[in-house]
Amino acid sequence: MEKKFVHNIAYLELGSGEPLVLLHGYLCSSTIFESVLLPLSDKYRVIIPDLPGHGGSAPIENGTHVDKFAKVLMPFIDEVCPGKFLLYGHSMGAYIALSLAEIIPERISVLGLISASAQEITRLRKKLKTREKLFIAKGKFELLLRHSIPSSFMADHCEKNAGIIRKIISEALDLKLSVINGSIDAIVSRPNRLHFLKNAGIKVIYLFGAHDSFNDPVLLRMEAEEIDKARIKLFSRSGHFCFLEEQQEFILHLLSLD
């Protein structure tokens, strides 16, 4: 499907219902959601941008904080969906979605956090991200990808999703080094927005896999239970890419929303 461009942001769009914006995660592009575009367009006007510096979107200078990504996306958001809309983000895309929600809470009808916490990064994850930058600096990025991307999926789903895994790796290898390092810095420096969610009055849905190697499902459940309006959608047979691993469940979840 051919991408459109608005304010230097490339995006996919299909459908004519209530706007649904999907934000991809670290090292990916809008194409990661391409397989759900058609079925979701039966109910929604689905809008899937490439984050700045990813896919066909222009990079941003000093893109080292999720708030900077959100600020660059705002003119795009204002033009393509100026009213209320559903906003779902996966992993790093969820951190950017949280930043957008804090800017325009009155326009977010539903905020979906896929495989992501609203809190700051844990000490262990921060240490691992620092090691990741060292690997990249030593020219071992491809080696890192060939280990980390398959391990993001539940082991039973790796063979079924082999083509998607290859595509993620291929797209990641095409990214500029500055975009990769800037994205890591954005992930590491993200603020704690749990207090915001507790008080914003936004309908929040936490979606996560029971076998996510990057997020503790127990802790995500506990976090969601601290927010009055939060709901939980657990994917029992999924890892970090739950929206792909149990794709039909993800589609049904969105199509069944009131």
Contacts in CASP RR format, 6 or more apart in sequence:
PFRMAT RR
TARGET T0000
AUTHOR 0000-0000-0000
METHOD contacts of the structure
MODEL  1
MEKKFVHNIAYLELGSGEPLVLLHGYLCSSTIFESVLLPLSDKYRVIIPD
LPGHGGSAPIENGTHVDKFAKVLMPFIDEVCPGKFLLYGHSMGAYIALSL
AEIIPERISVLGLISASAQEITRLRKKLKTREKLFIAKGKFELLLRHSIP
SSFMADHCEKNAGIIRKIISEALDLKLSVINGSIDAIVSRPNRLHFLKNA
GIKVIYLFGAHDSFNDPVLLRMEAEEIDKARIKLFSRSGHFCFLEEQQEF
ILHLLSLD
1 12 0 8 1.000
1 14 0 8 1.000
1 34 0 8 1.000
1 37 0 8 1.000
3 10 0 8 1.000
3 11 0 8 1.000
3 12 0 8 1.000
3 30 0 8 1.000
3 50 0 8 1.000
3 56 0 8 1.000
4 10 0 8 1.000
4 11 0 8 1.000
4 12 0 8 1.000
4 13 0 8 1.000
5 11 0 8 1.000
6 76 0 8 1.000
6 79 0 8 1.000
6 80 0 8 1.000
7 75 0 8 1.000
7 76 0 8 1.000
7 79 0 8 1.000
8 52 0 8 1.000
8 57 0 8 1.000
8 58 0 8 1.000
9 49 0 8 1.000
9 50 0 8 1.000
9 52 0 8 1.000
9 57 0 8 1.000
9 58 0 8 1.000
9 72 0 8 1.000
9 73 0 8 1.000
9 76 0 8 1.000
10 30 0 8 1.000
10 49 0 8 1.000
10 50 0 8 1.000
10 55 0 8 1.000
10 56 0 8 1.000
10 57 0 8 1.000
11 30 0 8 1.000
11 47 0 8 1.000
11 48 0 8 1.000
11 49 0 8 1.000
11 50 0 8 1.000
11 76 0 8 1.000
11 80 0 8 1.000
12 30 0 8 1.000
12 31 0 8 1.000
12 33 0 8 1.000
12 34 0 8 1.000
12 37 0 8 1.000
12 46 0 8 1.000
12 47 0 8 1.000
12 48 0 8 1.000
13 45 0 8 1.000
13 46 0 8 1.000
13 47 0 8 1.000
13 48 0 8 1.000
13 80 0 8 1.000
14 37 0 8 1.000
14 38 0 8 1.000
14 41 0 8 1.000
14 45 0 8 1.000
14 46 0 8 1.000
15 41 0 8 1.000
15 44 0 8 1.000
15 45 0 8 1.000
15 46 0 8 1.000
16 45 0 8 1.000
17 43 0 8 1.000
17 44 0 8 1.000
17 45 0 8 1.000
18 43 0 8 1.000
18 44 0 8 1.000
18 45 0 8 1.000
18 84 0 8 1.000
18 85 0 8 1.000
18 86 0 8 1.000
18 109 0 8 1.000
19 44 0 8 1.000
19 45 0 8 1.000
19 47 0 8 1.000
19 80 0 8 1.000
19 81 0 8 1.000
19 83 0 8 1.000
19 84 0 8 1.000
19 85 0 8 1.000
19 86 0 8 1.000
20 40 0 8 1.000
20 44 0 8 1.000
20 45 0 8 1.000
20 46 0 8 1.000
20 47 0 8 1.000
20 85 0 8 1.000
20 86 0 8 1.000
20 88 0 8 1.000
20 254 0 8 1.000
21 47 0 8 1.000
21 48 0 8 1.000
21 49 0 8 1.000
21 77 0 8 1.000
21 81 0 8 1.000
21 85 0 8 1.000
21 86 0 8 1.000
21 87 0 8 1.000
21 88 0 8 1.000
22 30 0 8 1.000
22 33 0 8 1.000
22 36 0 8 1.000
22 46 0 8 1.000
22 47 0 8 1.000
22 48 0 8 1.000
22 88 0 8 1.000
22 89 0 8 1.000
22 90 0 8 1.000
23 49 0 8 1.000
23 51 0 8 1.000
23 87 0 8 1.000
23 88 0 8 1.000
23 89 0 8 1.000
23 90 0 8 1.000
23 93 0 8 1.000
23 94 0 8 1.000
23 96 0 8 1.000
23 97 0 8 1.000
24 30 0 8 1.000
24 32 0 8 1.000
24 33 0 8 1.000
24 48 0 8 1.000
24 50 0 8 1.000
24 51 0 8 1.000
24 54 0 8 1.000
24 89 0 8 1.000
24 90 0 8 1.000
24 93 0 8 1.000
25 32 0 8 1.000
25 51 0 8 1.000
25 89 0 8 1.000
25 90 0 8 1.000
25 91 0 8 1.000
25 92 0 8 1.000
25 93 0 8 1.000
25 94 0 8 1.000
26 91 0 8 1.000
26 92 0 8 1.000
26 93 0 8 1.000
26 183 0 8 1.000
26 184 0 8 1.000
26 187 0 8 1.000
27 54 0 8 1.000
27 145 0 8 1.000
27 149 0 8 1.000
27 168 0 8 1.000
27 171 0 8 1.000
27 172 0 8 1.000
27 175 0 8 1.000
27 180 0 8 1.000
27 183 0 8 1.000
28 54 0 8 1.000
28 90 0 8 1.000
28 168 0 8 1.000
28 171 0 8 1.000
28 172 0 8 1.000
29 50 0 8 1.000
29 51 0 8 1.000
29 54 0 8 1.000
29 55 0 8 1.000
29 56 0 8 1.000
29 171 0 8 1.000
30 48 0 8 1.000
30 49 0 8 1.000
30 50 0 8 1.000
30 55 0 8 1.000
31 55 0 8 1.000
31 167 0 8 1.000
31 171 0 8 1.000
32 90 0 8 1.000
32 164 0 8 1.000
32 168 0 8 1.000
32 244 0 8 1.000
33 48 0 8 1.000
33 243 0 8 1.000
34 48 0 8 1.000
35 244 0 8 1.000
35 247 0 8 1.000
36 46 0 8 1.000
36 243 0 8 1.000
36 247 0 8 1.000
36 250 0 8 1.000
36 251 0 8 1.000
37 46 0 8 1.000
37 48 0 8 1.000
39 251 0 8 1.000
39 255 0 8 1.000
40 46 0 8 1.000
40 251 0 8 1.000
40 254 0 8 1.000
40 255 0 8 1.000
42 255 0 8 1.000
43 254 0 8 1.000
43 255 0 8 1.000
44 86 0 8 1.000
44 254 0 8 1.000
45 81 0 8 1.000
47 80 0 8 1.000
47 81 0 8 1.000
47 85 0 8 1.000
49 57 0 8 1.000
49 73 0 8 1.000
49 76 0 8 1.000
50 56 0 8 1.000
50 57 0 8 1.000
51 57 0 8 1.000
51 69 0 8 1.000
51 73 0 8 1.000
51 92 0 8 1.000
51 93 0 8 1.000
51 96 0 8 1.000
52 58 0 8 1.000
52 59 0 8 1.000
52 60 0 8 1.000
52 63 0 8 1.000
52 69 0 8 1.000
52 72 0 8 1.000
52 73 0 8 1.000
53 59 0 8 1.000
53 60 0 8 1.000
53 175 0 8 1.000
53 176 0 8 1.000
53 179 0 8 1.000
54 171 0 8 1.000
54 175 0 8 1.000
54 179 0 8 1.000
55 171 0 8 1.000
55 174 0 8 1.000
59 176 0 8 1.000
59 178 0 8 1.000
59 179 0 8 1.000
60 68 0 8 1.000
60 69 0 8 1.000
60 72 0 8 1.000
62 68 0 8 1.000
63 69 0 8 1.000
63 182 0 8 1.000
63 185 0 8 1.000
63 186 0 8 1.000
64 182 0 8 1.000
64 185 0 8 1.000
64 186 0 8 1.000
64 189 0 8 1.000
65 185 0 8 1.000
65 186 0 8 1.000
65 189 0 8 1.000
65 190 0 8 1.000
66 92 0 8 1.000
66 95 0 8 1.000
66 96 0 8 1.000
66 98 0 8 1.000
66 99 0 8 1.000
66 186 0 8 1.000
66 187 0 8 1.000
66 189 0 8 1.000
66 190 0 8 1.000
67 99 0 8 1.000
68 186 0 8 1.000
69 96 0 8 1.000
69 99 0 8 1.000
69 186 0 8 1.000
70 96 0 8 1.000
70 99 0 8 1.000
70 100 0 8 1.000
70 103 0 8 1.000
73 96 0 8 1.000
73 100 0 8 1.000
74 100 0 8 1.000
74 103 0 8 1.000
74 104 0 8 1.000
77 100 0 8 1.000
77 104 0 8 1.000
83 107 0 8 1.000
84 106 0 8 1.000
84 107 0 8 1.000
84 108 0 8 1.000
84 109 0 8 1.000
85 107 0 8 1.000
85 108 0 8 1.000
85 109 0 8 1.000
86 108 0 8 1.000
86 109 0 8 1.000
86 110 0 8 1.000
86 112 0 8 1.000
86 254 0 8 1.000
86 257 0 8 1.000
87 97 0 8 1.000
87 100 0 8 1.000
87 101 0 8 1.000
87 108 0 8 1.000
87 110 0 8 1.000
87 111 0 8 1.000
87 112 0 8 1.000
88 94 0 8 1.000
88 97 0 8 1.000
88 110 0 8 1.000
88 111 0 8 1.000
88 112 0 8 1.000
88 113 0 8 1.000
88 114 0 8 1.000
88 207 0 8 1.000
88 254 0 8 1.000
89 96 0 8 1.000
89 97 0 8 1.000
89 112 0 8 1.000
89 113 0 8 1.000
89 114 0 8 1.000
89 116 0 8 1.000
90 114 0 8 1.000
90 115 0 8 1.000
90 116 0 8 1.000
90 241 0 8 1.000
90 243 0 8 1.000
91 114 0 8 1.000
91 115 0 8 1.000
91 116 0 8 1.000
91 214 0 8 1.000
91 240 0 8 1.000
92 116 0 8 1.000
92 183 0 8 1.000
92 186 0 8 1.000
92 187 0 8 1.000
93 116 0 8 1.000
94 112 0 8 1.000
94 113 0 8 1.000
94 114 0 8 1.000
94 115 0 8 1.000
94 116 0 8 1.000
95 116 0 8 1.000
95 186 0 8 1.000
95 187 0 8 1.000
95 190 0 8 1.000
97 111 0 8 1.000
97 112 0 8 1.000
97 113 0 8 1.000
98 111 0 8 1.000
98 113 0 8 1.000
98 118 0 8 1.000
98 193 0 8 1.000
98 196 0 8 1.000
98 197 0 8 1.000
99 193 0 8 1.000
100 108 0 8 1.000
101 108 0 8 1.000
101 111 0 8 1.000
101 196 0 8 1.000
101 200 0 8 1.000
101 202 0 8 1.000
102 193 0 8 1.000
102 196 0 8 1.000
102 200 0 8 1.000
105 200 0 8 1.000
105 201 0 8 1.000
105 202 0 8 1.000
108 202 0 8 1.000
109 203 0 8 1.000
110 202 0 8 1.000
110 203 0 8 1.000
110 204 0 8 1.000
110 205 0 8 1.000
110 257 0 8 1.000
111 197 0 8 1.000
111 202 0 8 1.000
111 203 0 8 1.000
111 204 0 8 1.000
111 205 0 8 1.000
112 204 0 8 1.000
112 205 0 8 1.000
112 206 0 8 1.000
112 207 0 8 1.000
113 204 0 8 1.000
113 205 0 8 1.000
113 206 0 8 1.000
113 207 0 8 1.000
114 207 0 8 1.000
114 208 0 8 1.000
114 242 0 8 1.000
114 243 0 8 1.000
115 207 0 8 1.000
115 208 0 8 1.000
115 209 0 8 1.000
115 212 0 8 1.000
115 214 0 8 1.000
115 215 0 8 1.000
115 239 0 8 1.000
115 240 0 8 1.000
115 241 0 8 1.000
115 242 0 8 1.000
116 208 0 8 1.000
116 215 0 8 1.000
117 215 0 8 1.000
117 219 0 8 1.000
117 220 0 8 1.000
117 223 0 8 1.000
118 192 0 8 1.000
118 193 0 8 1.000
118 194 0 8 1.000
118 196 0 8 1.000
118 197 0 8 1.000
118 223 0 8 1.000
119 192 0 8 1.000
119 193 0 8 1.000
119 194 0 8 1.000
119 223 0 8 1.000
120 190 0 8 1.000
120 191 0 8 1.000
120 192 0 8 1.000
121 129 0 8 1.000
121 187 0 8 1.000
121 188 0 8 1.000
121 190 0 8 1.000
125 214 0 8 1.000
126 188 0 8 1.000
129 184 0 8 1.000
129 187 0 8 1.000
129 188 0 8 1.000
130 188 0 8 1.000
132 144 0 8 1.000
132 184 0 8 1.000
133 181 0 8 1.000
133 184 0 8 1.000
135 141 0 8 1.000
135 143 0 8 1.000
135 144 0 8 1.000
136 144 0 8 1.000
136 177 0 8 1.000
136 180 0 8 1.000
136 181 0 8 1.000
141 172 0 8 1.000
141 173 0 8 1.000
141 180 0 8 1.000
142 169 0 8 1.000
142 173 0 8 1.000
145 168 0 8 1.000
145 169 0 8 1.000
145 172 0 8 1.000
145 173 0 8 1.000
146 169 0 8 1.000
149 165 0 8 1.000
149 168 0 8 1.000
149 169 0 8 1.000
149 172 0 8 1.000
150 158 0 8 1.000
150 165 0 8 1.000
151 213 0 8 1.000
152 213 0 8 1.000
152 214 0 8 1.000
152 239 0 8 1.000
152 240 0 8 1.000
152 241 0 8 1.000
153 161 0 8 1.000
153 165 0 8 1.000
153 238 0 8 1.000
153 239 0 8 1.000
153 240 0 8 1.000
153 241 0 8 1.000
153 244 0 8 1.000
153 245 0 8 1.000
154 209 0 8 1.000
154 211 0 8 1.000
154 237 0 8 1.000
154 238 0 8 1.000
154 239 0 8 1.000
154 245 0 8 1.000
156 237 0 8 1.000
157 237 0 8 1.000
157 238 0 8 1.000
157 239 0 8 1.000
157 245 0 8 1.000
158 165 0 8 1.000
161 241 0 8 1.000
161 244 0 8 1.000
161 245 0 8 1.000
164 241 0 8 1.000
164 244 0 8 1.000
172 180 0 8 1.000
194 223 0 8 1.000
194 226 0 8 1.000
194 227 0 8 1.000
197 204 0 8 1.000
197 227 0 8 1.000
197 230 0 8 1.000
198 226 0 8 1.000
198 227 0 8 1.000
198 228 0 8 1.000
201 228 0 8 1.000
201 229 0 8 1.000
202 229 0 8 1.000
203 229 0 8 1.000
203 231 0 8 1.000
204 224 0 8 1.000
204 227 0 8 1.000
204 229 0 8 1.000
204 230 0 8 1.000
204 231 0 8 1.000
205 230 0 8 1.000
205 231 0 8 1.000
205 232 0 8 1.000
205 233 0 8 1.000
206 220 0 8 1.000
206 221 0 8 1.000
206 223 0 8 1.000
206 224 0 8 1.000
206 230 0 8 1.000
206 231 0 8 1.000
206 232 0 8 1.000
206 233 0 8 1.000
207 232 0 8 1.000
207 233 0 8 1.000
207 235 0 8 1.000
207 242 0 8 1.000
207 243 0 8 1.000
207 250 0 8 1.000
207 253 0 8 1.000
208 215 0 8 1.000
208 217 0 8 1.000
208 220 0 8 1.000
208 233 0 8 1.000
208 234 0 8 1.000
208 235 0 8 1.000
208 242 0 8 1.000
209 217 0 8 1.000
209 234 0 8 1.000
209 235 0 8 1.000
209 236 0 8 1.000
209 238 0 8 1.000
209 239 0 8 1.000
209 240 0 8 1.000
209 242 0 8 1.000
209 245 0 8 1.000
210 217 0 8 1.000
210 234 0 8 1.000
210 235 0 8 1.000
210 236 0 8 1.000
210 237 0 8 1.000
210 238 0 8 1.000
210 239 0 8 1.000
211 237 0 8 1.000
211 238 0 8 1.000
211 239 0 8 1.000
212 238 0 8 1.000
212 239 0 8 1.000
212 240 0 8 1.000
212 242 0 8 1.000
213 239 0 8 1.000
213 240 0 8 1.000
214 240 0 8 1.000
215 240 0 8 1.000
217 234 0 8 1.000
221 232 0 8 1.000
221 234 0 8 1.000
224 230 0 8 1.000
224 231 0 8 1.000
224 232 0 8 1.000
233 253 0 8 1.000
235 242 0 8 1.000
235 245 0 8 1.000
235 246 0 8 1.000
235 249 0 8 1.000
235 250 0 8 1.000
237 245 0 8 1.000
237 246 0 8 1.000
238 245 0 8 1.000
238 246 0 8 1.000
239 245 0 8 1.000
242 250 0 8 1.000
243 250 0 8 1.000
244 250 0 8 1.000
END
